């Protein structure tokens, strides 16, 4: 990290930044961070003031190196401000810093070719990565001032790609977005000149892998390319992406005695609208643990299969729900097994459409495969925490997190931000690991869970009694609560020995230092059997239905 910061400081004496936020504390805090990397910083508190400051500098041929703006601004909104700046200077580097994570804002931002979309509260690693991309493209911007070509790859730059897509707005296209993983590390190890030589050879290799249709390559960021095909070629693009990822994994050059190699992640989208956004989302769902990865997002693919048409409708429902904040939490009580009084409330995800509520069976699998779940989960977290003060005092609220959610680098900061915003004690919030203990086999989710525990949030582990269950890992994790697998408790009343088995499982849970929860209990006659097994909490229709909470 120290080397990265030192590298970012190089050239600071020539840089200037315009910071736009109507919250003076946030603006001042951000300026304290950025003054390390910029000689001059200017703060504006509304959109009109910011546009006037930008225009004054632009007219004097002394533009800001970077503009950092919020979206919700007085007098002139952030998106309108960006469009006004783009009209004056299409290549002006712009970074958005906002609490908004809704799809509509992100789609518009990508259409305006911003260099970064950072969420409040600000995660420092993401800021540094964004600055590194902005600064490393400074020399490219200078060299390309009279040209639309990237001097390293010989490919057109992002503005040309944007023009191509806009020109054929009604025609379907297929877009492959390719990220050279760890390219910034290569720059750090051997310097820009050698890193660019590696990139030049890599670009020639990628070109050689494309046959028919040929398509057109673009360089859209320091470590990112796009390959555009006219028409729908999703199967060809997926096959090509797999070939590219495999070949790049073994491709290397040698500079300064160091073997340089990387891996390739590819996001693919197809259709006639929002393809830039969809390809970006597809790319963001990939990971590099297997040496390169490919993700496909093609909701507008036209085929005769009625299930695909249904999927397209579901995707539109998800998108609209994110835009119009129709992600709705229902709350189901988890009661004390002895008093049957609510001790917790489980937040259950629903989507509202045309006055009806749709459960996860309708949209969950498609949302996961299309990379929508991180945004849906964030919306659920925010909405659940906002409604929590309306629930019974002294109870906990339980929110589900999947392995994918826990791999989100900004998740803990996001949770912390909204917990503090709504004045909630972290110990009143429990996060349920819905994928069970297997979640913790990967470093990123395990690290996130540890961080949540350090901050005082409760942890609930799922699926005890079925599948793999690592007892040493369980002892190390020390979860606050453990859910017995419903496939065990559903045998109550039909298997004479199951009560003793459940009692033994509960004893193990207690020895670990956790409390045991029986889920999906729909028969009130089983409550006494669970009490005999010393279960701590019960959830299910036998003790309480899910209900909606609203502000009057």
C-alpha positions, -999 to +999 in steps of 0.1 A: +000+000+000+028+024+009+045+019-025+012+024-042+006+058-024+041+069-032+036+061-069+003+081-069+021+111-054+044+113-085+033+143-106+011+158-078+027+192-083+009+196-116-025+183-107-057+199-096-090+185-084-126+199-082-146+184-053-184+188-054-205+178-024-232+197-005-220+181+028-191+203+040-178+176+063-176+150+035-160+176+011-134+187+037-126+151+046-122+141+010-100+172+004-077+161+032-072+128+015-068+141-021-044+170-012-017+144-010-021+137-047-030+171-060-013+205-057-046+223-058-080+214-047-112+234-051-145+227-033-180+235-047-212+229-027-237+228-055-239+219-092-242+255-105-211+267-086-192+236-098-201+242-135-191+279-132-157+269-117-152+242-143-161+266-172-138+293-159-108+269-158-117+253-191-120+287-209-085+296-195-071+263-210-063+252-175-088+224-168-089+204-136-070+171-137-100+154-120-136+162-111-150+143-081-188+148-076-218+136-056-250+129-075-275+146-052-266+183-054-286+215-050-294+237-080-280+214-106-280+176-101-248+155-104-258+137-136-269+169-153-236+185-142-216+156-157-235+159-190-227+197-191-190+190-184-189+163-211-204+188-236-175+211-229-148+185-225-156+149-236-123+135-222-125+152-188-117+126-161-147+124-137-153+102-106-186+098-088-187+095-050-223+088-039-244+068-015-266+058-045-260+022-058-292+020-079-290+007-114-304+038-131-276+060-117-249+035-126-263+031-161-263+068-167-228+072-153-214+045-175-230+061-205-212+093-196-179+073-194-169+083-159-136+069-147-150+056-114-182+051-094-173+050-057-198+044-029-201+062+004-186+055+028-154+056+008-132+025+007-095+036+004-083+007-018-110+015-044-101+052-043-064+044-049-072+020-077-094+047-094-067+074-090-041+050-105-063+045-136-069+082-140-032+091-135-019+063-158-041+075-186-027+111-184+001+103-208-024+085-231-046+116-232-016+138-241-005+115-269-040+111-282-050+147-281-050+148-319-061+112-324-087+088-313-061+059-314-044+044-283-006+046-290+000+013-271-025-010-288-033+009-319-070+005-311-096+033-309-104+048-275-137+048-256-153+079-272-152+060-306-168+030-290-195+052-275-201+067-309-204+033-326-230+021-301-250+054-303-250+053-341-265+018-341-288+024-311-317+003-325-295-026-338-284-055-317-247-058-308-225-081-288-199-065-265-170-083-248-154-063-220-119-077-212-099-069-181-062-076-178-060-087-142-032-073-120-019-050-147-013-022-122+010-046-103+030-051-136+034-013-139+046-012-103+071-040-108+087-030-141+075+005-149+051+018-176+075+014-206+080-023-200+043-028-190+032-011-222+054-034-242+037-064-225+003-048-233+013-043-270+022-080-274-009-091-255-031-070-278-016-086-309-022-120-293-059-112-287-063-100-323-049-133-336-075-153-317-105-136-335-117-152-367-152-146-381-169-124-373-139-101-368-153-074-346-135-042-335-112-038-305-111-006-283-090+004-253-114+018-227-092+020-196-056+013-184-063-024-179-095-028-199-104-035-235-137-040-254-144-061-285-175-051-304-195-073-328-224-061-349-254-084-343-260-111-317-231-135-314-233-145-278-223-181-283-194-172-304-183-145-279-186-169-250-164-195-268-139-169-279-137-155-243-130-189-230-102-194-255-088-159-247-088-166-210-070-200-215-043-186-238-036-154-218-031-175-187+000-191-203+012-160-223+042-142-208+071-119-217+103-113-199+114-078-190+143-069-167+147-106-159+112-107-146+086-130-162+055-109-169+021-126-172-014-120-162-049-135-166-080-123-184-115-118-171-143-112-196-178-099-193-202-103-222-235-086-230-257-087-261-288-068-272-298-033-283-298-013-251-277-008-220-250-031-234-222-010-219-238-013-184-246-050-188-211-059-200-196-040-171-219-058-146-210-092-162-173-083-158-177-073-122-192-107-113-161-126-125-133-135-102-097-145-109-092-174-085-091-199-113-067-180-135-092-160-155-130-160-157-159-154-181-194-141-173-223-136-197-251-111-193-276-112-223-311-104-211-322-091-245-312-121-265-341-129-289-349-166-291-380-186-294-377-204-260-405-190-239-385-195-207-360-169-220-388-145-227-399-150-191-364-145-179-363-112-198-394-101-181-380-111-147-348-091-154-369-061-163-388-065-131-355-066-111-341-036-129-373-016-122-374-027-086-338-014-081-346+019-098-379+026-080-368+011-047-393-017-048-371-042-030-393-049+000-383-067+032-410-088+050-403-096+086-409-130+101-406-134+139-380-158+154-394-165+189-380-177+222-388-214+223-400-211+260-419-178+261-429-178+223-422-141+224-403-125+194-365-124+200-355-116+164-371-107+131-358-124+099-358-100+069-372-119+039-366-104+004-396-096-019-400-075-051-431-054-055-445-052-090-480-038-099-491-040-063-481-077-060-451-091-039-429-117-056-408-141-036-372-152-043-384-184-061-394-160-089-361-141-094-333-154-072-315-178-095-317-154-125-305-125-103-275-145-092-266-157-127-269-122-142-248-106-114-277-086-099-276-099-063-250-076-049-272-046-057-303-064-045-286-073-012-274-038-007-309-025-013-323-050+012-297-041+039-305-004+036-343-009+036-342-034+064-321-011+086-343+018+078-374-001+090-357-018+120-367+011+145-403+002+138-399-033+151-403-044+187-377-029+209-350-052+222-352-076+193-326-084+167-330-081+130-316-109+108-303-103+072-292-130+048-258-129+031-246-152+004-210-161-004-211-137-033-223-109-010-195-116+014-170-113-015-181-077-020-151-056-009-173-026+001-199-046+020-187-039+056-183-002+049-217-001+034-233-019+064-214+004+088-226+035+069-263+026+071-261+013+106-247+046+118-270+066+096-301+050+113-285+050+148-286+012+152-263-007+176-244-033+156-252-059+183-289-056+172-281-068+137-274-105+129-262-117+095-271-152+084-246-170+062-271-188+039-245-210+022-234-225+055-199-231+067-186-237+032-188-199+029-157-197+050-135-218+029-127-188+007-105-161+020-126-131+010-159-142+026-141-154+057-123-121+061-156-102+057-173-124+084-144-117+108-146-080+102-184-080+109-177-099+141-150-074+152-175-045+147-200-062+170-225-077+145-240-111+153-234-141+130-259-169+123-246-201+106-269-221+084-275-258+076-262-276+107-270-313+104-267-317+067-238-316+041-203-308+051-197-293+085-162-285+096-161-287+134-126-271+139-138-242+117-170-239+136-150-237+169-128-210+154-157-190+140-178-191+173-211-180+157-237-164+179-265-187+165-267-219+145-297-230+124-306-267+124-311-279+089-349-280+081-345-315+067-337-327+102-365-309+121-391-319+094-388-355+106-403-345+140-434-366+147-426-392+120-394-406+134-393-416+171-355-412+174-353-378+158-360-360+191-328-375+207-308-366+176-320-330+177-312-329+214-276-341+207-272-315+179-285-287+203-260-299+229-231-295+204-243-261+195-244-251+232-209-266+237-196-244+209-210-214+228-239-207+204-277-207+205-298-232+184-326-221+160-352-245+145-364-231+112-394-237+089-416-251+118-452-252+105-468-277+130-475-262+164-475-297+178-437-298+173-430-269+196-432-291+228-408-316+211-383-289+203-385-276+239-378-311+251-346-310+229-336-277+246-339-257+214-334-220+220-354-203+192-381-213+167-390-198+133-418-208+110-456-204+104-463-223+136-451-192+156-456-163+132-463-153+096-441-128+077-455-093+076-447-060+060-436-029+080-443+006+065-441+041+077-476+056+082 
